[in-house]
Amino acid sequence: MATATVTYSRSRSTYASLRLAVLQFLADPQWLVPSMIAPVIFALVSFELFRGSGPYYLTYAILGAGMMSMWGQTLYGSGWATGQDRVFGTLEPTIQAPTPYLYVVIGRVLWNVVSGLIGGLIVYVVIVVSAGSPPALPDPLGFALLFVFTMLTLASVGVVFAAFYVYTRYAGFIQNIGEFAFYIGTGCMFPVILLPFVVTPFALVLPPTWALDALRYLSIPGYQGFGWGVYWDLLGALGTTAVYLAIAGVVFRRVERHVLEEGNLSDY
């Protein structure tokens, strides 16, 4: 019974957090810009950049614009996942609640994943309408499933950011600097292998790098990425995602322990 109660409490908290994130999104129109409007602009720019560059230029345009918009949504949404509690003064009370704070943040980040997928769907529709035909995909179902998995790897990075953002009041500054660096470092617009080799070790630390490389292997015949193929990419994405989630869990537990001992987070 105790185990069932704990599980129910955590799932209920995650659902309540997800529901509140949806309501806040609908109540604040500014979020329409990074999640619904910006993807369309990225899509049109990408389409013109890659137009006529080969049989799979539509796929590059969709991946580039879609992942850029989703990554921006995840990065900003993860910062706001903990930043809103700091702004509203509810950070300490929420952390002191019986349910671990991690499950509250997961609910908010899950909505970022859903809104990012909606942005990706908008990108797809815009590209198809602009080109007059859908992209050539050897395995459309596999592409869709791997696309969702790529969003989950983005979410794992978002959860880690949300955890560390508790310790800083400069989350917005970090987001503004890091957004374009991660666009390039994870290979959103173009493969990482086109960058100098020194960038590769840093890029491989990020789960989306592996997932995006696997996505290109699956959707673009003849694609030459890191060289180890789609299955090793998937294994790398799973491994790094698990590591990121474990790090987030450790950091959140440390935050909760600090609040229980000190009663506040005024030091940060």
N, C-alpha and C positions, 0 to 999 in steps of 0.2 A: 504493500500500500504506500509506503514512504517513497519507494522508487517511482511508482506511478504518479504520485502527487508532484514530485520534482519534475518529471518529464512533462506533465501537463502544464505546470507552471512555466516552464521554459518555452514550450511551444505556444502557449497562450500569450506570453510576453512578446515573442517574436511576431506573432500575428498582429497583436495590438500595435506594435511599433511599425509594422508594414502598413497597416491601415492608416495610422496617423501620418505616415510619410506621404501616402497617396492624397490625403485630404490637404496637407500643407502644400503639395505640388499644385493641386487644383486651385487653392486659394491664393497662390502667389504667382502671377503670370510671368515673372522674370525668368522662371525656370524653363519656360517655353523656348527661350532663345537658345540655350546650349543643347537642349534635348530635341527640339522639333524644327527650329528655323535654321540654326547653324548647320545641321546635317545636309539640308537642301543646298546651301551655298557651297559647302565642301563638295557635294556630289557634282554640281554643275561645273565647278572649277576643275575637278579631277577628270570629268568627262572630256572637257576641252583639251586638257593637258595630254591625255592618253589617246585622243581620237586618231584612228588610223594607224596606230603603232603596232598592230598585230591582231590576230584572231581573238585574243583573250584580253584585249584592252578594257572591255566592259568589266571583266572580273577584277582587274587592277583598280579600276575606278570605284567599284563597289567596296572592295576591301579597304582602299585608302580612305575614302570619305566616311564610310560606316564606322571603321575602327577609330578614326580620329575623333568623331563626334561621341562615340561611346566611351573612349578613354577620357575625354574631357568631362563627361557626365560623371564617370566613376571617380575621377580624381577630386572634382569639386564636391560631389555628393559625399565622399568619404570624409572630407574635412568638415563638412557641415553635420555629419553624423554625430560627432562629439561637440562640434563648435556651437550647435544650437542649444545644447544643455548649458554650456558655459555662458552664452548670451542671456538665456532665460533664467539662469540661476538654479537650474534643476540638476546640475551635474552630480553634486554630492548626494542629494536625496535619492537620485536614481541609482547611483552606485551602491548606496547603503540598502537598497531593496533586497529581498530574499533571492530574487532571480539574478544570476550573474549578468553584469552589464554587457558582456559580449553578445548575449542573445538579443538585447535591445538594439545594438548596433547592426547585427546581422539583418534584422528586419528592415532597417533603413537602407542598408546596402543592397538588399534583395530588390527593393523598389528601384534603385539605380540600375540594376541589371535589366529589369522589365522595361523601364523607360528607355534604356539604351537599345534594347531590342526593337522597341517601337521606332526609335530613330533610325535603326538599321533598315527596318521595313520601308520607311519613308524614302531612304536613300535608294533602295532597290527599285521602288516604283518610279522615282524621278529618273533614274538612269535608263530604265526600260522604256519609259515614255519618250525620253530625249533621243534614244537610239532607234526606237521603233521596233525593237526586237529584244528578247531576253538574252542574257549572256550564255555562252556555250559552256555548260557544266557537265563533265563526264558522269558525275554522281551527285545529282541535286539533293537527295535525301541525306547522304553523308556530309555534304557541304553544310546543310542546315543544322544538323546535329553538332558538327564540329564548330560551327559559328556560335552556337549557344554555349558550348564548352569553353570557347575562347572568352566569352563574356564572363564566365565563372572564374577564369584565371585572372581577369581584370578585377573582379570582385575581391579575390583573395588579396591582391595588392591594396585595394581600397580599405579592407579591414585592418591591415597592418598600418596604413597611414592613419586611419581613425584612432588606432591605439596610441601611436606616438604623438598625435596631435594634442592629446591630453596634456602633454608635457611642454607645450609651447603656446604662446599667444600670437605666433607669427604664421599660423597655418595658411592664411590667405597669401602671404608673401611667398611661402614655399610652393604653393599651388601654382601661382603665376609664373614662377621661374621653372618649375619642374614640368609643366604641361608640355611645352614644345620640346624639351629635352627627351621626354618619354615618347613623344610622337616619333622621333628619329631613332632613339635607342631601342625601341621594341620592334621597329620595322613596320610601322603602320602604313606609311605611304609607299615605301619601297623596301626591298629586302636589306637586312643588316649586312649581308656579304658585300654589298656595294660600298660600304664604308670602310675606312682604314681598319686593318686587322686588330689594332689596339682596342677598338670599341667592342669587339666580339665578347671578351670575357665579362665585361660589365653588362652587356645585353643579355647574356645567358643567365644572369642572376634573376632576371625578371620572367615570371611564368608566361606572360603573353608573347614573349619572343619565340618560345618553343611552339606555342599553339598557333601563332600566325604562320610560322614556317611550315607546320603540318598542313594548315589550311591551303597554302599555296601549292604544296605537293599534291594535294587531293584535287584541286580545282584547275590547275594549269599543267597539262601534259608537257613533259620535257623540262619542267622547272628544276633548276639546280640550286638548292639552298645550301645548308651547312654541309651536306654530303652524306649524312648518315641515314637519311630517309624518313618517311612519315612516322613509322612505328617508334623509332628512337625519339623523335620529336614529341610524340604523345606521351611516352614514358617520362621524358624530361619535364613536360608540362605538368604531369600528375605529381611527380616528385617535388618540384619547386613549389607547386600550389600547396601541397601538404606541409612543406616546411614553413611557408608564409602563414598558414592558418595556425600552426603550432606556435610560431613566434607571437602572433596576435593574442593567442590564449594566455601565454606566459605574461605578456605585458599587461593585459587587462587584469589578470589575477594580482599582479604587483600593484596596479592602481587601486584595486578594491582593498587590498591589505593596507595601503597607505591611508586611504580615507577612513577605514575602520579604526586605525591607530590614532590618526591626527584629527579626524572629524571634518577636514576640508582639504582643498587643493590650492589654497591661497599662495603657496610657494611657487606655483606655476602660473 
